Amino acid sequence: MALNIKRIYEPKDDKDGMRILVDRLWPRGLNKQDAAVDIWLKDIAPSPALRRWFGHDPAKWTEFQRRYRDELEKNPSTVEELKRQIGQSDATLLYAAKDLHHNHAIVLQHFVGEDSRAP
C-alpha cells in the first residue's frame, strides 16, 4: 500500500489510487467533477481553531504538528475510518494548501504510516 499526498489542484493520475480529500472546506474554484474525489473526510482535518491558529505560518510548523497529532490521537474513530477506506490499496490524500512543505496532509500521512507499522 502506498499512501501519497498531493494538491487537489494537480491533475488526477492513474497512480493516485483512491483519492481522499482531507480538508474541512471544499477547495475554492474547483468543481466536484474536476476534483475526482472518491471520498471526502472532513472530520480528519485540523479543527477550525487549530487551522486559524496555524494560518500556514512556517514558524508555527513544529507546534502545529504536535497539536494536530494530538487531535488525531483524540479522534481514533476518524483515523480508523481513513485506514478502513484505504485498506490495502494505494491512496492519495488530497489537500488544497499552497504550501507543499507545511500542511496537515504531511502530518496525516506520517501519522497513518507510523500507526500502520505498529505491532
C-alpha positions as CSV (number, residue, x, y, z in Angstrom):
1,M,0.0,0.0,0.0
2,A,1.3,3.4,-1.0
3,L,-0.1,6.5,0.8
4,N,0.8,9.6,-1.1
5,I,-0.2,13.3,-0.8
6,K,-1.0,15.8,-3.5
7,R,-2.6,19.2,-4.0
8,I,-6.1,18.7,-5.2
9,Y,-5.5,21.2,-8.0
10,E,-3.0,18.8,-9.6
11,P,-4.4,16.6,-12.4
12,K,-5.7,13.1,-11.5
13,D,-3.2,10.4,-12.2
14,D,-3.7,6.6,-12.5
15,K,-1.1,6.2,-9.7
16,D,-3.3,8.1,-7.3
17,G,-5.3,5.1,-6.3
18,M,-8.2,6.1,-4.1
19,R,-8.4,9.9,-3.9
20,I,-9.3,11.2,-0.4
21,L,-9.9,14.8,0.3
22,V,-8.7,15.6,3.8
23,D,-9.7,19.3,4.1
24,R,-12.6,20.5,6.1
25,L,-13.7,23.0,3.5
26,W,-14.2,22.3,-0.2
27,P,-11.3,23.8,-2.3
28,R,-12.0,27.1,-3.9
29,G,-12.7,27.3,-7.6
30,L,-12.9,23.5,-8.1
31,N,-16.0,21.7,-9.1
32,K,-16.6,18.1,-7.9
33,Q,-16.2,16.5,-11.3
34,D,-12.8,18.1,-11.9
35,A,-11.6,17.2,-8.4
36,A,-12.2,13.4,-9.0
37,V,-12.5,12.8,-5.2
38,D,-13.5,9.3,-4.2
39,I,-14.1,10.2,-0.5
40,W,-14.2,13.5,1.4
41,L,-13.2,13.0,5.1
42,K,-13.9,16.5,6.6
43,D,-13.5,15.4,10.2
44,I,-9.9,14.2,9.8
45,A,-8.8,17.8,9.0
46,P,-7.4,20.0,11.8
47,S,-10.1,21.7,13.9
48,P,-11.1,25.2,12.8
49,A,-9.4,26.7,15.8
50,L,-6.1,24.9,15.1
51,R,-6.3,25.8,11.4
52,R,-6.9,29.5,12.2
53,W,-4.1,29.5,14.8
54,F,-1.6,27.9,12.4
55,G,-2.5,30.2,9.4
56,H,0.1,28.3,7.3
57,D,2.9,30.2,9.2
58,P,6.1,28.1,8.8
59,A,7.3,29.5,12.1
60,K,4.5,27.6,13.8
61,W,5.1,24.3,11.9
62,T,6.6,22.3,14.7
63,E,3.9,23.2,17.2
64,F,1.2,22.7,14.6
65,Q,2.4,19.2,14.0
66,R,2.3,18.4,17.7
67,R,-1.2,19.9,18.2
68,Y,-2.6,18.2,15.1
69,R,-1.2,14.8,16.1
70,D,-2.8,15.3,19.5
71,E,-6.2,16.0,17.8
72,L,-5.7,12.8,15.7
73,E,-4.9,10.7,18.8
74,K,-8.1,12.0,20.4
75,N,-10.2,11.1,17.4
76,P,-9.4,7.4,16.8
77,S,-12.7,6.6,15.1
78,T,-12.0,9.1,12.3
79,V,-8.4,7.8,11.8
80,E,-9.8,4.3,11.7
81,E,-12.3,5.3,9.1
82,L,-9.5,6.7,6.9
83,K,-7.5,3.5,7.4
84,R,-10.6,1.4,6.5
85,Q,-11.2,3.4,3.4
86,I,-7.6,3.0,2.3
87,G,-7.5,-0.7,3.1
88,Q,-4.6,-2.4,1.3
89,S,-4.9,-0.3,-1.8
90,D,-2.9,2.7,-2.9
91,A,-4.3,6.1,-1.9
92,T,-3.6,9.8,-2.2
93,L,-4.5,12.3,0.5
94,L,-5.7,15.5,-1.3
95,Y,-5.3,19.0,0.2
96,A,-5.7,22.5,-1.0
97,A,-3.0,24.4,0.8
98,K,-0.5,26.2,-1.4
99,D,2.5,25.4,0.9
100,L,3.8,22.0,-0.2
101,H,6.1,21.6,2.8
102,H,3.9,22.9,5.7
103,N,0.4,21.4,5.5
104,H,-1.7,19.0,7.5
105,A,-1.7,16.2,4.8
106,I,2.0,15.7,5.5
107,V,1.3,15.2,9.2
108,L,-1.6,12.9,8.5
109,Q,0.4,10.8,6.0
110,H,3.2,10.3,8.6
111,F,0.7,9.6,11.4
112,V,-1.2,7.0,9.4
113,G,2.1,5.5,8.2
114,E,3.5,5.2,11.7
115,D,0.3,3.7,13.0
116,S,0.2,1.0,10.3
117,R,3.8,-0.1,11.2
118,A,2.9,-0.6,14.9
119,P,3.0,-4.2,16.1
